[in-house]
Amino acid sequence: MRFFTTVVSFSLLVISALGNVTPLHAIERFNGKITGKYIVKVKDGVSKENLLAKVGPAVTHNWEILNGFAGAIS
């Protein structure tokens, strides 16, 4: 039984390793002028509300799921 489990586990490992390999995604770069618009992700444990109060009306998007915001920040 132990041999069978080992063979099945190894076979699944080999099949998954040789299966569909997805290529890496290329990083897109923008060669234009910097617009001053940024996406900010706040670290865990940092108060996003205090940071939003300092940034003020420049915030254009406020995301709860990302724990961050976007805005025109100079």
Phi, psi and omega per residue, in radians:
M1 nan -0.706 -3.138
R2 -1.157 -0.674 3.104
F3 -1.113 -0.768 3.126
F4 -1.057 -0.775 3.126
T5 -1.101 -0.707 3.123
T6 -1.137 -0.770 -3.133
V7 -1.135 -0.769 3.132
V8 -1.120 -0.767 3.133
S9 -1.084 -0.775 3.127
F10 -1.130 -0.719 3.129
S11 -1.087 -0.766 3.108
L12 -1.122 -0.640 3.111
L13 -1.137 -0.775 3.136
V14 -1.148 -0.759 -3.138
I15 -1.094 -0.758 -3.133
S16 -1.213 -0.568 3.130
A17 -1.265 -0.591 -3.111
L18 -1.656 -0.005 -3.110
G19 -1.225 -2.741 -3.099
N20 -1.144 1.925 3.100
V21 -1.618 2.129 -3.135
T22 -1.541 2.392 3.130
P23 -1.255 2.717 3.082
L24 -1.209 2.593 3.121
H25 -1.496 2.425 3.097
A26 -1.347 2.525 3.093
I27 -1.438 2.198 3.119
E28 -1.491 2.371 3.129
R29 -2.085 2.547 3.129
F30 -1.869 2.136 -3.091
N31 -1.725 0.378 -3.120
G32 -1.722 -2.946 -3.138
K33 -1.267 2.499 3.090
I34 -1.272 2.249 -3.015
T35 -1.649 -0.242 -3.103
G36 1.506 0.137 3.089
K37 -1.739 2.267 -3.048
Y38 -2.335 2.703 2.941
I39 -1.861 2.186 -3.081
V40 -2.025 2.156 3.033
K41 -1.854 2.162 -3.077
V42 -1.538 2.376 3.114
K43 -1.148 2.672 3.072
D44 -1.070 2.409 3.137
G45 1.613 -0.169 3.119
V46 -1.689 2.396 -3.133
S47 -1.327 1.917 3.126
K48 -1.206 -0.578 -3.118
E49 -1.094 -0.731 3.104
N50 -1.114 -0.695 3.112
L51 -1.161 -0.715 3.106
L52 -1.118 -0.631 3.113
A53 -1.137 -0.604 3.122
K54 -1.289 -0.632 -3.116
V55 -1.284 -0.689 3.065
G56 1.371 -2.473 -3.015
P57 -1.279 -0.023 -3.136
A58 -1.262 -0.240 -3.111
V59 -1.286 2.212 3.122
T60 -1.839 -0.465 3.129
H61 -2.432 2.409 3.107
N62 -2.221 1.992 -3.081
W63 -1.905 2.282 3.069
E64 -1.485 -0.680 -3.075
I65 -1.192 -0.533 3.141
L66 -1.554 -0.291 -2.997
N67 0.989 0.902 -3.113
G68 -2.828 -3.012 -3.116
F69 -2.707 2.965 3.073
A70 -2.277 2.672 3.123
G71 -3.098 3.001 3.091
A72 -1.599 1.675 -3.037
I73 -1.997 2.248 3.129
S74 -1.910 nan nan
